[in-house]
Amino acid sequence: MTPRQALQQRLAALDAHLRAENPNLLPVLPTFRAFDRILAGLGLIDRHESLTTRIPWWPMVAVLGTFSAGKSTFLNGYLGEVLQNTGNQAVDDKFTVICHGPETRKEALPGTALNADPRFPFYRIADEIEKVAAGEGKRIDNYLQLKTLAGTRTKGKIFIDSPGFDADDQRRSVLRLVDHIVELSDLVLVFFDARHPEPGAMQDTLRHLVAKTVNRADARKVCYILNQVDTTAKEDNLEAVFGAWQRAIAQAGLVSGRFYAIYDQRSAVDIEDDGRRARYQARRDHDLAELQTRINEVEVARAYRIIGSIDSLTKEVEGEVVPKLREAMAMWRRRVLIGDAVWGVLLLALLGAVVQTLGGGFGAFLGWLSESGDSGLPLHLIGTALLLGGLFLAGHFKLRQIFARRVAATLSDRFGDVDLNLRQAFLRNTRFFRSIFASQPAGWGGRARKAIFAIREATAVHVQRINDLYTDPAGRRAREAAVNPAAAAE
């Protein structure tokens, strides 16, 4: 299968998925393909690659946190099926991806099922693991597994259940997976254990999960959950424990956010006092209901994130990528010009040495150059000029290659959220037929800027269309429903 055929196959699969799961996003695909052409022209992606394969189209809910904080118990309760093992000790050391399937599979499929499928958010994640931990990329089954559930609550969503998070005992590859999950997820549930609420027990989670979300533009998607709060009922100090936990999170730099206190009714301790039990249950029911609402609405968040990613990428290309390419080109140009000057001086010095070796001095040499042939042309002068010019050009193009490789080594081949290849784009500008005095990167000009403007306009239209699905500021639909209830119901 050729790269072009592989891309067409992936696009056809994505089209079929959206038609079945989220047809409101179908009009976005042509906008992505228009952007593909711009990025391919710049050399930031290959001709037979697409942005559509670099972003997750399924809404994602990540469940992260400390060991035995009740993550899997919560997930089993929400899904209505005991898919994940639970217990007071670490019972699972892999990231489990749960998605809808024709049948429920409690026996996990291997990580290869995720690494090799571009529809999942872990496509080729083995390459990323290999970069931070040599040799671990081929052991992807030690990190990931896939389970399916036929229930309605998994339809159209992906859930990720993480192993207990203890950073001091984890390899960098696991941390890379955690960062990857947080980046791609539409909702991140970070669990803490109310039985061990002191800061020391959760310092690793605070450092690696909480602190990293402080400056995120989408920090609202992260929810902090103090689980198993029923264990505080005996001392009746829920508020004190909850407050201490919030202060510990604030010390990590988080001064705002949504905090929840919950527990699992089936495994809860017995609360004998009726009033206390009612108070705990009311808090739990309120917070669980809000969490379930957030989970149920991730499809809406994903639609906006997908459309918003286009707008963010246009700004990234204009504001960061193109300036970085210009800067790299300028550095390369300076080095080549300095190299040319040095090479030219060396050629002249070499010429002088040859003249001195042959004897007669420069006067005799100039006379020899001025001798004319039968046509009256100074043939010796022309021949010498051609020889020197050829040597200079050979050195010039060799210097171009040498300095291009050195500058390219300073550029990333995975830049930004969609892994744009800055290195490849820069090398595109150093090909032998490109002038070193070119002021703009190859593929960037008036036409590209007009195309970027058109993409931004299309993005605004997509946002307005999605807004119309979920908002009605003018009350138009309410009025239509009042006039024609049957049509509104359809």
N, C-alpha and C positions, 0 to 999 in steps of 0.2 A: 504494500500500500504506500502510495506517495504521500509526502507531507500535505499536499493540497487535498488529497482524498481523505486523509485522517482528519483534517480541519473541517471539511464539509460534513463528515460523519458526526463529529462532535456538535457542530452547529445544528444539525438535523435533530440530534438527541435533545439538545437544549430547547429547541423549538417545540418538540413534542412534549417535553416536561412542562413548559410554561403553558401550553394550550390546555394541559390536563390539570395543572395545579394553580397557576396564577396567570390567566390570560391578560390581565391588566398590564403586565410587563412586556408583552409581545411587541408593542410599538417602540420599545426602547432598543431592541436589537439592531435596527438599521443605524441608529445613532452610534452604537458601539462600533459597528463595522466602518462607519465614516471615520471614526477616531483611529481605527486600526490602520487605515490608509495613510493618515498623517504620521503616525508613529513609525510605520514601516518606511515611509519616505525619509524620515530622520535617521533611520537605522536603529531605533530604540527597541524594536521587535523585528523578528524575521517576517518575510513576506507571507509565510504560511502559518502565522500565529495570530491569535486574537485575544483581545482583552476579555472576551466573554468566558474564556477558559481559565482566567486568572483570578476571578472573583467567585465566591460561593453564592449560588442563587437560592439555596435552601435557607430558610430562617434557622438560626442556630441559637441554642440555649446551652451555656456551659455551666457546670456545677463543679466548683473548685473549693478547696479549703484544707483544714488540718485533718490529721488522722482521727478516725472514729468520731467525727463531728456530725454524723447522721446524714451524709450526702446521699448515699445509696438508698437509705430508708425513705428519705423525702422523695427521691425520684420514683421509687417503686410505688409509693402512695399516690403520687400524681398520675402515673401511668396506669394504675389499677392492675398491675401485674408484677409479681416478684421476679424481675429479671436479674437484678443485681444481688450479690451476696452481701450480707450485713453482719456486723459484729462489733465488739468493743475493741478488737485489735485490727490491724491492717489486714484486710481480706482480699484485696485485689491490688496488683502492682502495675496495672495497665490502664491506659486511657480507653474507655469504652464508648464507642459511637453507637447510638441507638437511633434507628430510623424506621419508617413504616415499611412493611413487607407483606407479601401475600399470606405468610404464616409467621407465627411467633417462634423465634429461635433463641432459646436460652443458652444453647451451646454456641459459643462465639465463633465467628469466621475470623481467619487470620488477618493481621495487619496489611498484608499484601492486597487484600480486597479494597483497602482504602488508599494505599499508596499508588496503585496503578489505575485508579478510576478518576478521570478529570472532573466528574460531577461532584466529587466529595472535597471537603476543604483540606484534606491531607494529601492531595495529589502530589506525588514526587517529594513528599516530606522527608523521605530517606536521604535525599541529596542534602537537605538542610541539616539533618542530624549528622551526616558524615562530615560536614564542614566544621562543626564544633566538637565532634568526638570521632576521630579517625577509627574506622572499622565498625562503628555502631550502625551505620546506615544499612548494612546488609542484614542487621538483626532487627528489622522493623517489627517483626512479630512479637518481640519482647516489650514493645511500647504501645502498640495499638491492637484493638480487636473490634469487631463489628457484630452487633446483635440487631435483630429485627422484631418488630411487634405489629400485629395485625390490628391493634386497637385504633380507635379514631383519634386519640390524643397525639399520636405520632404522625398522623397524615400531614404532609406538607411542612414538617419540621425535622430538625436533627438535634438530638440531645447528646451532650458529651459529659460523661461521668469520669472524674479524674481520680487517680489513686491519692491516698493521703499525701499532703504536701509538707515535706520536711526538708527544707533546702539544703541544710548542712550534709545530709546523707544522700542527696540526689546528684546525679551527674548533670553536666551542662546540657546534655541532649534533652533531658526532661524539662529543664528550664526553658529551652528553646521551644519545646512543644507548648508549654504553658503560655509563653508570650504570643505564640502563633494563635492559640485558641482565643485568648483575650482580644487580640486584634480583630479577628474575624467574626466573633460572636455578636449577636444582636442583644443578648441579655446574658449577664454574667452573675451567677449567684455564688457569693463567697461565704462559706459556712465556717462558724467557730463553735467550739464546744463550751456550753455554759458550765460544765463540770470543771473546766480548767480555764477560767476567764482571765487569769492573771496575765499581764503583758509578756512575761518570760516564756510562757507556753506557746505563744503565737507570734513571737518576734520574727520568725522566718517568713510566715505568711504576710505579716504586716510589711516587711521589707520588699518582698517580691511580688505581691499582689496589690496591696493598698497603695504603697508609695508610688508605684508606676502609673496608677490611674489618676493621680492628683491633677496633673496638667493635661489630661486627655480632653479633647473637644467633645467626646461622646461619653464622658464619665458618668452621665446619668444612667447608662445601661448597666452599671455595676450596682448590685444590691448586697448589703452586708447583713448576714443573718446569724443571730445568736440562737443556736438550736439546743434542744433538750433543756429548756428553761424550767421544765417541770421539776427538775432536781433541786431548784431553789425554793420549792414550796414548803419544805419542812421548816426552814428558817424564815420563810416568808420575806425574802430579801431580793425579790426580782428586780425592783427598781435600783437597789444599790449595785447589784451585779451588772445590770444593764448599763448603768451610768459609768461604772469603772471600765467596762468594755469600750464604750464610746470614747472615753478619755484616752484609752490606749491607742485607738485608731487615730484620734486627733493628733497624738504625739508623732504619728507617722506622717503627718502633714495634711491629712484630710480634715477639712473644717466644715464640709457640708456633705450631704448624701442621704440616702434612705436606709434606715436601719429597722430590722424586724426581729421579733422574738417569737419563736414557735417551738412546738414539740409534737411528737407523733403520739396520737391518742392510744394506739394499740400497744405501744411499749412504755407508756408513761407510768410514773410511780403513782401510787394511790394517794389522792389528796382527800383526807377525811373531812376537813372543815368545809361545809357546804359553801359558805361565802367566799372563802379563798379559792375553792375549786371553780366557782362561777367566774371569779375575776380572772383567773388564769386562762380559763376556756374562752372567755370573751376576747382577751388579748390575742390568744392563738388564732381564733377563728377570724378575727379582723385582719391580722397580718397574713394568714394563709390565703384568704380571699383576695387580698391585694396582689400577692405573689402570683396566684393562679391567673388573675386578670392580666398581669404583665406577660406571663408566658403565652397566654392565648392571643395576645396582640403583637407577637413578634413578627407575624407576616406583614403587618403595616410598617413596622420599623424597618424590615428588610427591604420593602419596596422603596422607601425613602432613601435608605443607605445605598442601594444600587444606583438610583438616579443621582444622588448626591455625589457618588464616587466619580461620575463623569465630570461634574463641575469642579470638584477638587483636583482632578487630574489635569484639566485644562489650565488651572492656575499653577499647578506644579510644573507643567511643561513650559509655560511662559515665564514664570517667576523663578524657577530653579534650574530646570534642565537646560534650556537654551542658554542662560547666562553661564552655566558651568561648562557647556561646550565651547562657548565663545572664549572663556578664560583659558581652557585647555588649548584651543587653537592658537591663541595669542602667545602662550608659553612655548608651544611647539614652533611657532613662527620665529620668535626671538632666538631660540636655540639654533634653528636652521640657519638664520642669517649670520649669527656669530660663527657658526661652523663654516659657512660659505666664505666668510671673510678670512678665517684662518686657513682654509683650504686654498683660497686664491693666493694668499701670501706664500704658502708653501710651494705652490706651482711656480710662482715667479722666482722664488729662491732656487728651486730646482733648475729652472731655465738658466739662471745666472751661473749656477755651478757647472752646467753642461757647457756653456759658452767659455768659461774659464778653462775647463778641461781641454776643449778643442783648440784653445789658443787663439791669438789674434785680437782679443778684446772685443768690446761692444761695438766699436767703430766698424771693424771688419764684419761683425755679425750683421749690423744694420745694412751694410753694403750688400752682403749676401742676400738679405731679405728683399732688397729693392731691385735685384736683378729681374729682368723681364724675360718672358718666354717669347715664342714666335707671335703669340697673340697680343703681346704688349702688356700682359698681366703679370704682376709680381707673384709668380707661382710659389716661390719659397715662403713669402709672407702669408699667402692663402693657406698653404699646407701647414705652416706652423700654427696659424690661428685656429684651423680646424682641429689640430691635435690638442692644443691647449683647451679649446672649447669642449672637445669631447671628454678630456680628462676632468675638466671642471664639472660638467654635467653628470658624469658617472659618480664623482664624489658627492655632488649635490643630492642626487637621488638616494645614494647610500646613507647620507646623513639624515635625509628625511625619514628613512625607514628606522634608523637607530633611535632618533629622538622621538618618533611616533610611538615606538614600543615602550620607551621609558615613560613618556607622559601617560600612555594608556594604562600602564601598570598602577598609576595613582588613582585611576577611576574605577568605580564599582560596576560590576556586571549585573547587579541586582539593586537598583535604586528605587526608593519609594515603595508604596503599598502594593504595586503590581509588578515589581521587579523589572524596571526598565533597564536596558543594557546601555549604560553610558559609554562603556569602553568600546563597544561595537559601533556606536554612533560616532564617536570621535575618530576611530580608524577609518570610517567611511569618508571623513573629510581630509584624510591624508593620502588618498589614492593618487597615483602618479600624474593623472590628468587634472587634479585639483590644484589651483594656484595657492601658494602659501599666503597670498595677500587677500584671499576671500574673507569678507567681513562677516558673512552669515553662514551658519552651519548648512550643510547640504540638506535640501528638503525643506528649508525654512525661508519663507519670503512672503510676499503679498498674498499669494494664493493660499498658503498654509494659514496665515492669520485670518483670512476671510473664512476659511473652513472652520477654524476654531470659533470664530464669532457665530457661525451658523449652528455649530454644535451647542454653544451656550444658549442660543435662542431655542433650540429644540429641547434642551434640558428644562428650560423654564416652562415650555408647553407640557412636558411630561409631568412636572411637579403640579401644575395647575390641574391636569387631568386626574392625578391621584387625589389631590385636594377635593375635587368634586365628588369623589367616591365617599369621603369621610367627613366632609364639612358641607354646610349649607348656610353661609352667613346671611343671605337675603331671605331665607325661609321659603325659597321657591318650591322645594320638594314638599314641604309641609302644606303649602297652599294647594299643590296638585293632588296631594293625598286627600285633602278635605273635599276637593271637587270630584275626584275619581279614585276612590279607595281601592278598587280592584286593580287598576293599572299601576298604582303605587306599590301594591303588594307584589306584583310581578317584577 
